[in-house]
Amino acid sequence: MGRSKIEWIFWGMTFGVAPFIIFWLVPNIFKFQYFIREELILAFLLIVPVSFAVAVVKYHALDIEVIIKRSIIYFTLIGLMIFIYSELIFISSNILTKYLGYESKIFYIVAAILIALLLNPLRMKIKSFVDRFFFREKYAFDKAIQKISLMTKECHSYDELGDMLLSEINTLIPVKSIAILAKTISGDRLRVIAQNNFETVQKNIGAFRVKNLLSRVDLPFSYEQKVEPDLPYNNKMEAILKRWQIAIVIPLSFDSSEAVGAIILGDKLSGMRYSKSDFQLLNTIASSAALVVKRLELQEKLIMEEVELEKAKEISELKSYFVASVSHDLKTPLSAIKIFSELLQNENITKEKSGEYLTIIEGETDRLKRMIDNILDFSKMEKRQKQFSFRKLDLNKAASEVMQRMSYELRMQKFTVDKSIATEPLYINADPDAVNSVLENIISNSIKYSEKRKYLKISTVRNNGNAEVTIEDGGKGIPGNNLEHIFDAFYRERSVESSNIKGAGLGLAIVKNIVDAHEGVIDVQSKEGHGSTFHVTFPIYDNGNQDINN
């Protein structure tokens, strides 16, 4: 492309000017007769602007838009200088005339020369200012790189790095838009850590992949209209760059096999194309930034590993606590069953006592079964293997049967029980065992956390087309900041009063899972020191939708 540009200019000058010299200028010098007519000579001269036009338009010999912009700025400032220059000459001449007492043109000449000598440095400074702030093409390369290298080393977060690069690059190469990308923790996608006027990149960042940035280290992604002729670039992403008005993408990489981010730039404010010196500067900045991104990435991984280790430690502690709690919970009914079974072997035991002991054994067996069922249910729910058998179920009947089964435990704990069961049937589409588990777990929880005021009330009611069961206790209540966690698996209220209460922390997690599976809602109202109220709502049975599990 560069050779073609030069050829067009050279041959244009040759074929345009040569006829004028050979057939017009030389004969005129030697007083010869002209070989060809003047009109034909002028026609040949038209070849010069035509060849220049081809070189400019087709091969970008000159950037006309930049020339026009630069000319406007230069002429504006030069015009201002001429005005100041004229005023200074006039004022200086008047001062000299006033002090010397007579008027002479030599005063104007002397004043003009002196002022011209003084204004020449100013003119050069203005030119330097225009080039530096409007048409930056050259940099104090070493100084800029040294400064940025030092600043990158002081960056301790992605935000700091992004903001620093945004500011420094825009100072060195004023651009319309800029964005800094870094690799995500997963490693295959990119995220925007800083941007200015590049909302399109922020919005469509999902289209960028780390693998798309793999290229020769010093080879930016761009396309023909954005870089100077003869500069090498990678046009693999040309379609995306044009669509999002991106001029150039500089990968943050160490070699062609790994990229950790990218610097994305829009057009220069000057309208000029990116040059070789731009590429060199940006590639060097990208190398320094890549080292910082890699360091921050390693820091993130270390933090993640620490979090994982902490989580693993917490899980290990939970498992240990779970095993200890389950062991304790299982031992209590087993011990009771063993003790009362041994007492039944006494030949002198009365029939009344025998019946009492059998009732205790039956109650403790039911209690033991509930504990084992909870563990098995939670295991299935965690693996998403729990299946429900939905059918028409009367919630009133289910609540009454659960209270009957729990009566032994409530009686042993000396609870005052209040029941308010609706008179009309409340049919729901549910798994009977699952509904029983919901009620039993809530009641067991109430028993466990009611040490002083041992009161429990269960009621059922039809409410806005739903069947609702409410279980109210007079226990210690739940602190407000703990309410959002009570349905989390293994979560236990950690106040001093609760520290001596055993439990695996599975009951309410199972309750929430079952209620959700039944398209129901569970709501808790609690005040510390005043007990808790659980409202569980199920949709009323619908003849047209008998199996919501299907």
C-alpha positions as CSV (number, residue, x, y, z in Angstrom):
1,M,0.0,0.0,0.0
2,G,2.9,2.4,0.9
3,R,4.6,1.7,-2.4
4,S,1.5,2.3,-4.5
5,K,0.9,5.6,-2.7
6,I,4.5,6.8,-3.5
7,E,4.2,5.5,-7.2
8,W,1.0,7.5,-7.7
9,I,2.6,10.7,-6.3
10,F,5.8,10.2,-8.3
11,W,4.3,9.4,-11.6
12,G,1.7,12.2,-11.2
13,M,4.5,14.7,-10.6
14,T,6.5,13.2,-13.5
15,F,3.8,13.2,-16.2
16,G,2.3,16.4,-14.9
17,V,5.4,18.6,-14.6
18,A,7.8,17.0,-17.1
19,P,5.8,18.2,-20.2
20,F,5.8,21.7,-18.8
21,I,9.6,21.7,-18.3
22,I,10.5,20.0,-21.6
23,F,8.0,21.6,-24.0
24,W,7.4,25.0,-22.4
25,L,10.1,26.1,-19.9
26,V,13.2,24.9,-21.8
27,P,12.2,26.4,-25.2
28,N,11.3,29.7,-23.4
29,I,14.8,29.8,-21.9
30,F,16.6,29.2,-25.2
31,K,14.2,31.4,-27.2
32,F,12.9,28.4,-29.2
33,Q,9.5,28.0,-30.6
34,Y,7.1,26.2,-28.3
35,F,6.6,22.5,-29.3
36,I,3.1,22.2,-28.1
37,R,0.2,24.6,-27.4
38,E,-0.2,26.2,-23.9
39,E,-3.7,24.5,-23.4
40,L,-2.1,21.1,-23.8
41,I,0.6,21.9,-21.2
42,L,-2.1,23.0,-18.8
43,A,-3.9,19.7,-19.4
44,F,-0.8,17.8,-18.5
45,L,-0.5,19.8,-15.2
46,L,-4.0,18.5,-14.2
47,I,-2.4,15.0,-13.8
48,V,-0.7,16.3,-10.6
49,P,-3.8,17.0,-8.5
50,V,-5.5,13.9,-9.9
51,S,-2.6,11.6,-8.8
52,F,-2.5,13.3,-5.4
53,A,-6.3,12.8,-5.0
54,V,-5.9,9.0,-5.8
55,A,-3.1,8.8,-3.2
56,V,-5.1,10.5,-0.6
57,V,-8.5,8.9,-1.2
58,K,-7.4,5.3,-2.0
59,Y,-4.1,5.0,-0.2
60,H,-4.6,7.5,2.6
61,A,-1.5,9.5,1.8
62,L,-2.9,12.4,3.9
63,D,-5.7,12.5,6.4
64,I,-7.8,15.4,5.0
65,E,-10.1,15.6,8.0
66,V,-7.1,16.0,10.3
67,I,-5.5,18.6,8.0
68,I,-8.7,20.6,8.0
69,K,-9.1,20.4,11.8
70,R,-5.5,21.3,12.3
71,S,-5.7,24.2,9.8
72,I,-8.7,25.6,11.5
73,I,-7.1,25.6,14.9
74,Y,-3.8,27.0,13.6
75,F,-5.4,29.8,11.6
76,T,-7.6,30.7,14.6
77,L,-4.6,31.0,16.9
78,I,-2.4,32.7,14.3
79,G,-5.2,35.2,13.5
80,L,-5.3,36.0,17.3
81,M,-1.5,36.4,17.3
82,I,-1.6,38.8,14.2
83,F,-4.2,40.9,16.0
84,I,-2.0,41.1,19.1
85,Y,1.1,41.7,17.0
86,S,-0.6,44.7,15.2
87,E,-1.8,46.2,18.4
88,L,1.6,45.9,20.0
89,I,3.3,47.6,17.0
90,F,0.8,50.4,17.1
91,I,1.1,50.9,20.9
92,S,4.9,50.7,20.8
93,S,5.2,53.2,17.9
94,N,2.9,55.7,19.7
95,I,5.0,55.4,22.9
96,L,8.2,56.1,21.0
97,T,6.7,59.0,19.1
98,K,5.4,60.5,22.3
99,Y,8.7,60.3,24.1
100,L,10.9,61.4,21.2
101,G,8.6,64.2,20.1
102,Y,8.4,63.4,16.4
103,E,6.9,60.7,14.2
104,S,8.9,58.4,11.9
105,K,8.2,55.2,9.9
106,I,11.4,53.8,11.3
107,F,9.7,53.5,14.6
108,Y,7.2,51.1,13.1
109,I,9.9,49.0,11.5
110,V,12.0,48.8,14.7
111,A,8.9,47.9,16.8
112,A,7.8,45.3,14.2
113,I,11.2,43.6,14.3
114,L,11.5,43.6,18.1
115,I,7.9,42.3,18.6
116,A,8.4,39.6,15.9
117,L,11.5,38.4,17.7
118,L,9.6,38.3,21.0
119,L,6.5,36.6,19.5
120,N,8.4,33.9,17.6
121,P,9.0,31.8,20.8
122,L,5.3,32.3,21.7
123,R,4.3,31.1,18.2
124,M,6.4,27.9,18.7
125,K,4.9,27.3,22.1
126,I,1.4,27.7,20.7
127,K,2.2,25.2,17.9
128,S,3.6,22.8,20.5
129,F,0.5,23.3,22.7
130,V,-1.8,22.5,19.7
131,D,0.1,19.4,18.8
132,R,0.3,18.2,22.4
133,F,-3.3,18.7,23.3
134,F,-5.1,18.3,20.0
135,F,-2.9,16.3,17.7
136,R,-0.6,14.3,20.0
137,E,1.7,12.1,17.8
138,K,4.9,11.9,19.9
139,Y,5.4,11.1,23.5
140,A,8.1,11.3,26.1
141,F,8.0,7.6,25.7
142,D,10.5,6.5,28.3
143,K,9.2,8.9,30.9
144,A,5.5,7.9,30.3
145,I,6.4,4.2,30.6
146,Q,8.4,4.7,33.7
147,K,5.6,6.6,35.3
148,I,2.9,4.1,34.4
149,S,5.1,1.1,35.5
150,L,5.5,2.7,38.9
151,M,1.8,3.5,39.2
152,T,0.7,-0.1,38.2
153,K,2.9,-1.5,41.0
154,E,0.9,0.5,43.5
155,C,-2.5,-0.8,42.3
156,H,-4.0,-3.1,44.9
157,S,-7.4,-3.7,43.3
158,Y,-9.0,-4.0,39.9
159,D,-10.8,-0.6,40.4
160,E,-7.5,1.2,41.2
161,L,-5.8,-0.4,38.1
162,G,-8.8,0.5,35.8
163,D,-9.1,4.1,37.0
164,M,-5.3,4.6,36.7
165,L,-5.1,3.2,33.1
166,L,-8.2,5.2,32.1
167,S,-6.6,8.4,33.3
168,E,-3.1,7.9,32.0
169,I,-3.9,6.5,28.6
170,N,-6.4,9.3,28.0
171,T,-3.7,11.8,28.9
172,L,-1.2,10.3,26.5
173,I,-3.6,9.6,23.7
174,P,-6.8,11.6,24.0
175,V,-9.6,9.3,22.8
176,K,-13.4,9.5,22.6
177,S,-14.0,6.3,24.5
178,I,-11.9,3.8,26.5
179,A,-12.6,0.6,28.4
180,I,-10.3,-1.7,30.5
181,L,-11.3,-5.4,30.7
182,A,-10.0,-8.2,33.0
183,K,-10.6,-11.9,33.0
184,T,-13.3,-13.2,35.4
185,I,-12.5,-15.7,38.1
186,S,-14.0,-18.5,35.9
187,G,-11.3,-17.7,33.4
188,D,-13.3,-17.9,30.1
189,R,-15.1,-14.5,30.2
190,L,-14.2,-10.9,30.6
191,R,-15.5,-8.1,32.8
192,V,-15.3,-4.3,32.5
193,I,-13.2,-2.9,35.4
194,A,-13.4,0.7,34.1
195,Q,-14.8,2.5,31.1
196,N,-15.5,6.0,29.8
197,N,-18.1,6.5,27.1
198,F,-18.1,2.8,26.2
199,E,-21.6,1.7,27.5
200,T,-21.9,-0.6,24.4
201,V,-18.9,-2.6,25.7
202,Q,-20.4,-2.7,29.2
203,K,-23.7,-3.9,27.8
204,N,-22.4,-6.5,25.4
205,I,-19.4,-7.7,27.4
206,G,-20.8,-11.3,27.2
207,A,-19.8,-11.4,23.6
208,F,-16.1,-11.1,24.4
209,R,-14.2,-14.3,25.3
210,V,-10.7,-14.6,26.5
211,K,-9.8,-17.1,23.8
212,N,-10.7,-14.4,21.2
213,L,-7.9,-12.2,22.5
214,L,-5.2,-14.7,21.8
215,S,-2.9,-13.2,19.3
216,R,0.7,-12.2,18.7
217,V,1.7,-10.2,21.7
218,D,2.6,-7.0,19.8
219,L,-0.3,-7.3,17.3
220,P,-3.4,-5.3,18.3
221,F,-6.9,-6.0,16.9
222,S,-8.1,-3.3,14.5
223,Y,-9.1,-2.6,10.9
224,E,-7.8,-0.7,7.9
225,Q,-9.6,2.6,8.5
226,K,-8.2,3.0,12.1
227,V,-4.5,2.5,11.6
228,E,-1.8,4.1,9.6
229,P,-0.9,2.4,6.3
230,D,1.7,-0.5,6.4
231,L,1.2,-1.1,10.1
232,P,0.5,-4.8,11.0
233,Y,-2.7,-5.6,12.9
234,N,-5.1,-8.5,13.5
235,N,-8.4,-8.1,11.7
236,K,-10.0,-11.2,13.2
237,M,-12.5,-9.1,15.3
238,E,-13.2,-6.5,12.6
239,A,-17.0,-7.1,12.5
240,I,-17.4,-6.7,16.2
241,L,-15.1,-3.7,16.3
242,K,-17.1,-1.8,13.6
243,R,-20.5,-2.7,15.2
244,W,-19.5,-1.3,18.6
245,Q,-17.4,1.6,17.2
246,I,-14.1,0.2,18.6
247,A,-11.0,1.4,16.9
248,I,-8.4,-0.8,18.5
249,V,-8.1,-3.7,21.1
250,I,-4.8,-4.2,22.9
251,P,-4.7,-7.6,24.7
252,L,-3.2,-7.8,28.1
253,S,-1.0,-10.8,27.6
254,F,2.4,-12.3,28.2
255,D,2.5,-14.5,25.1
256,S,0.2,-15.8,22.4
257,S,-1.2,-18.6,24.6
258,E,-2.6,-16.5,27.5
259,A,-4.5,-13.3,27.8
260,V,-5.8,-11.8,31.1
261,G,-7.7,-8.8,29.8
262,A,-7.7,-6.0,27.2
263,I,-7.5,-2.2,26.6
264,I,-10.2,-1.1,24.3
265,L,-10.0,2.3,22.6
266,G,-12.4,4.3,20.4
267,D,-11.3,6.9,17.9
268,K,-8.8,9.6,18.8
269,L,-10.2,13.0,19.6
270,S,-7.9,14.4,16.9
271,G,-9.5,12.1,14.3
272,M,-6.0,10.8,13.4
273,R,-5.3,7.1,12.8
274,Y,-3.3,5.0,15.3
275,S,0.4,5.2,14.6
276,K,3.4,2.9,15.1
277,S,4.4,5.0,18.2
278,D,0.8,4.5,19.6
279,F,1.1,0.8,19.1
280,Q,4.5,0.7,20.9
281,L,3.2,2.8,23.8
282,L,0.0,0.8,24.3
283,N,1.7,-2.6,24.0
284,T,4.2,-1.6,26.7
285,I,1.4,-0.3,28.9
286,A,-0.5,-3.5,28.3
287,S,2.5,-5.7,29.3
288,S,2.8,-3.8,32.7
289,A,-1.0,-4.0,33.2
290,A,-1.0,-7.7,32.4
291,L,1.5,-8.3,35.3
292,V,-0.8,-6.5,37.7
293,V,-3.9,-8.3,36.5
294,K,-2.1,-11.6,37.0
295,R,-1.0,-10.6,40.5
296,L,-4.6,-9.5,41.4
297,E,-5.9,-12.8,39.9
298,L,-3.6,-14.8,42.1
299,Q,-4.6,-12.7,45.1
300,E,-8.3,-13.4,44.3
301,K,-7.6,-17.1,44.0
302,L,-5.8,-17.1,47.3
303,I,-8.7,-15.3,48.9
304,M,-11.1,-17.8,47.3
305,E,-9.0,-20.7,48.6
306,E,-9.1,-19.2,52.1
307,V,-12.9,-18.8,51.9
308,E,-13.2,-22.4,50.7
309,L,-11.0,-23.6,53.5
310,E,-13.0,-21.6,56.0
311,K,-16.2,-23.0,54.5
312,A,-14.8,-26.6,54.6
313,K,-13.8,-26.0,58.2
314,E,-17.3,-24.7,59.0
315,I,-18.9,-27.7,57.2
316,S,-16.6,-30.1,59.1
317,E,-17.6,-28.4,62.4
318,L,-21.3,-28.7,61.4
319,K,-20.9,-32.3,60.5
320,S,-19.2,-33.0,63.9
321,Y,-22.0,-31.1,65.6
322,F,-24.6,-32.9,63.6
323,V,-23.2,-36.3,64.5
324,A,-23.0,-35.3,68.1
325,S,-26.6,-33.9,68.1
326,V,-28.1,-36.8,66.3
327,S,-26.2,-39.3,68.5
328,H,-27.6,-37.4,71.6
329,D,-31.1,-37.2,70.1
330,L,-31.2,-40.9,69.2
331,K,-29.8,-42.0,72.6
332,T,-32.5,-40.3,74.6
333,P,-35.5,-42.3,73.2
334,L,-33.4,-45.4,72.9
335,S,-32.4,-45.1,76.6
336,A,-36.0,-44.6,77.6
337,I,-37.1,-47.7,75.5
338,K,-34.3,-49.8,77.0
339,I,-35.1,-48.7,80.6
340,F,-38.9,-49.2,80.4
341,S,-38.4,-52.5,78.5
342,E,-36.3,-53.8,81.4
343,L,-38.9,-52.6,83.9
344,L,-41.6,-54.6,82.0
345,Q,-39.6,-57.7,82.6
346,N,-40.3,-57.4,86.4
347,E,-42.7,-60.1,87.3
348,N,-44.2,-58.0,90.1
349,I,-45.2,-55.1,87.8
350,T,-48.9,-54.1,88.0
351,K,-51.1,-54.0,84.9
352,E,-51.6,-50.2,85.3
353,K,-47.8,-49.6,85.4
354,S,-47.3,-52.0,82.5
355,G,-49.7,-50.0,80.3
356,E,-48.0,-46.8,81.3
357,Y,-44.6,-48.2,80.4
358,L,-45.9,-49.5,77.1
359,T,-47.3,-46.0,76.3
360,I,-43.9,-44.5,77.0
361,I,-42.1,-47.1,74.8
362,E,-44.6,-46.4,72.0
363,G,-44.1,-42.6,72.4
364,E,-40.3,-42.9,72.4
365,T,-40.5,-45.2,69.4
366,D,-42.5,-42.7,67.5
367,R,-40.1,-40.0,68.5
368,L,-37.2,-42.1,67.3
369,K,-38.9,-42.8,64.0
370,R,-39.4,-39.0,63.4
371,M,-35.7,-38.3,64.0
372,I,-34.7,-41.1,61.6
373,D,-37.3,-39.9,59.0
374,N,-36.0,-36.4,59.2
375,I,-32.4,-37.5,58.5
376,L,-33.5,-39.7,55.6
377,D,-35.8,-37.0,54.2
378,F,-33.2,-34.3,54.4
379,S,-30.7,-36.6,52.6
380,K,-33.2,-37.1,49.8
381,M,-34.1,-33.5,49.5
382,E,-30.4,-32.4,49.4
383,K,-29.9,-34.9,46.5
384,R,-33.3,-33.8,44.9
385,Q,-34.5,-37.4,45.2
386,K,-37.4,-36.8,47.4
387,Q,-40.7,-37.8,45.8
388,F,-44.2,-36.9,47.0
389,S,-47.5,-38.8,46.5
390,F,-50.2,-36.2,46.2
391,R,-53.8,-37.0,47.0
392,K,-56.9,-35.4,48.5
393,L,-56.2,-34.8,52.2
394,D,-58.2,-33.2,55.0
395,L,-55.9,-30.8,56.8
396,N,-58.2,-30.9,59.9
397,K,-57.8,-34.7,60.2
398,A,-54.1,-34.5,59.6
399,A,-53.6,-31.9,62.4
400,S,-55.7,-33.9,64.8
401,E,-53.8,-37.1,64.1
402,V,-50.4,-35.4,64.6
403,M,-51.6,-33.9,67.9
404,Q,-52.6,-37.4,69.0
405,R,-49.2,-38.8,68.1
406,M,-47.4,-35.9,69.8
407,S,-49.6,-36.1,72.9
408,Y,-47.1,-38.3,74.7
409,E,-44.2,-35.9,74.3
410,L,-46.4,-32.9,75.1
411,R,-47.7,-34.6,78.2
412,M,-44.1,-35.6,79.3
413,Q,-43.0,-32.0,78.9
414,K,-46.2,-30.8,80.8
415,F,-47.5,-28.6,78.1
416,T,-50.8,-26.8,78.1
417,V,-52.4,-27.5,74.7
418,D,-55.1,-25.6,73.0
419,K,-56.8,-26.9,69.8
420,S,-59.0,-24.9,67.5
421,I,-59.8,-27.1,64.5
422,A,-62.2,-25.9,61.8
423,T,-65.6,-27.6,61.8
424,E,-65.8,-27.9,58.0
425,P,-63.2,-30.1,56.2
426,L,-60.2,-28.4,54.6
427,Y,-59.2,-30.5,51.7
428,I,-55.8,-29.9,50.2
429,N,-53.8,-31.7,47.4
430,A,-50.9,-33.1,49.4
431,D,-48.7,-36.0,50.5
432,P,-50.0,-37.1,53.9
433,D,-46.6,-38.1,55.3
434,A,-45.1,-34.8,54.2
435,V,-47.8,-32.8,55.8
436,N,-47.4,-34.8,59.0
437,S,-43.7,-34.1,58.9
438,V,-44.3,-30.4,58.6
439,L,-46.6,-30.3,61.6
440,E,-44.5,-32.6,63.7
441,N,-41.3,-30.7,63.1
442,I,-42.9,-27.3,64.0
443,I,-44.4,-28.8,67.2
444,S,-41.1,-30.5,68.1
445,N,-39.3,-27.2,67.6
446,S,-41.9,-25.5,69.9
447,I,-41.4,-28.1,72.6
448,K,-37.6,-27.9,72.3
449,Y,-37.5,-24.0,72.7
450,S,-40.2,-23.7,75.4
451,E,-38.4,-24.1,78.7
452,K,-40.4,-21.7,80.9
453,R,-43.8,-21.0,79.5
454,K,-45.0,-24.3,78.1
455,Y,-48.0,-23.5,76.0
456,L,-48.9,-24.6,72.5
457,K,-51.9,-23.8,70.4
458,I,-52.8,-25.4,67.0
459,S,-55.7,-24.1,64.8
460,T,-56.9,-24.5,61.3
461,V,-59.0,-22.2,59.2
462,R,-60.0,-21.4,55.6
463,N,-58.4,-18.1,54.6
464,N,-58.9,-16.5,51.1
465,G,-59.4,-19.7,49.3
466,N,-56.5,-21.4,51.1
467,A,-56.3,-23.9,54.0
468,E,-54.2,-22.5,56.8
469,V,-52.8,-24.2,59.9
470,T,-51.3,-22.1,62.7
471,I,-49.0,-23.3,65.5
472,E,-48.4,-20.9,68.3
473,D,-46.1,-21.4,71.3
474,G,-45.0,-19.5,74.4
475,G,-41.3,-20.2,74.0
476,K,-38.3,-18.0,74.1
477,G,-39.0,-16.5,70.6
478,I,-36.6,-15.8,67.8
479,P,-34.4,-12.6,67.6
480,G,-35.4,-10.5,64.5
481,N,-31.9,-10.8,62.9
482,N,-32.1,-14.6,63.0
483,L,-35.6,-15.0,61.4
484,E,-34.3,-15.0,57.8
485,H,-31.9,-17.9,58.6
486,I,-34.2,-20.3,60.5
487,F,-35.0,-22.3,57.4
488,D,-31.4,-22.8,56.5
489,A,-30.1,-26.4,57.0
490,F,-28.0,-26.9,60.1
491,Y,-28.8,-23.4,61.4
492,R,-29.4,-23.1,65.1
493,E,-30.2,-20.0,67.1
494,R,-26.9,-19.2,68.9
495,S,-27.9,-17.2,72.0
496,V,-26.7,-18.2,75.4
497,E,-30.2,-19.5,76.3
498,S,-30.2,-21.8,73.3
499,S,-26.6,-23.2,73.8
500,N,-27.8,-26.1,76.0
501,I,-30.6,-27.1,73.6
502,K,-29.6,-30.1,71.4
503,G,-30.7,-30.4,67.8
504,A,-29.3,-31.0,64.3
505,G,-30.9,-27.9,62.7
506,L,-32.7,-29.9,60.0
507,G,-36.4,-29.7,61.1
508,L,-37.3,-26.3,59.7
509,A,-35.2,-26.8,56.6
510,I,-37.3,-29.9,55.8
511,V,-40.5,-28.0,56.6
512,K,-39.6,-25.2,54.1
513,N,-38.7,-27.7,51.4
514,I,-42.0,-29.6,51.8
515,V,-44.2,-26.4,51.9
516,D,-42.5,-25.1,48.7
517,A,-43.0,-28.5,47.0
518,H,-46.7,-28.2,47.8
519,E,-46.9,-24.6,46.4
520,G,-47.7,-23.4,49.9
521,V,-46.4,-20.6,52.0
522,I,-44.9,-20.5,55.5
523,D,-44.7,-17.4,57.5
524,V,-43.2,-16.8,61.0
525,Q,-44.0,-14.1,63.5
526,S,-41.8,-14.0,66.6
527,K,-40.8,-11.7,69.4
528,E,-37.9,-12.6,71.6
529,G,-39.1,-13.7,75.0
530,H,-42.8,-13.9,73.8
531,G,-42.9,-17.1,71.7
532,S,-43.4,-17.8,68.0
533,T,-46.3,-18.3,65.6
534,F,-45.9,-20.4,62.4
535,H,-48.6,-19.9,59.7
536,V,-48.6,-22.7,57.0
537,T,-50.9,-22.1,54.0
538,F,-51.8,-24.8,51.4
539,P,-53.9,-24.2,48.3
540,I,-57.4,-25.7,48.6
541,Y,-57.9,-29.0,46.8
542,D,-58.8,-28.4,43.1
543,N,-60.7,-31.2,41.3
544,G,-59.1,-30.2,38.0
545,N,-55.6,-30.3,39.4
546,Q,-55.2,-33.4,41.6
547,D,-51.5,-34.0,41.2
548,I,-49.3,-30.9,41.2
549,N,-46.2,-33.1,41.3
550,N,-47.0,-34.2,37.7
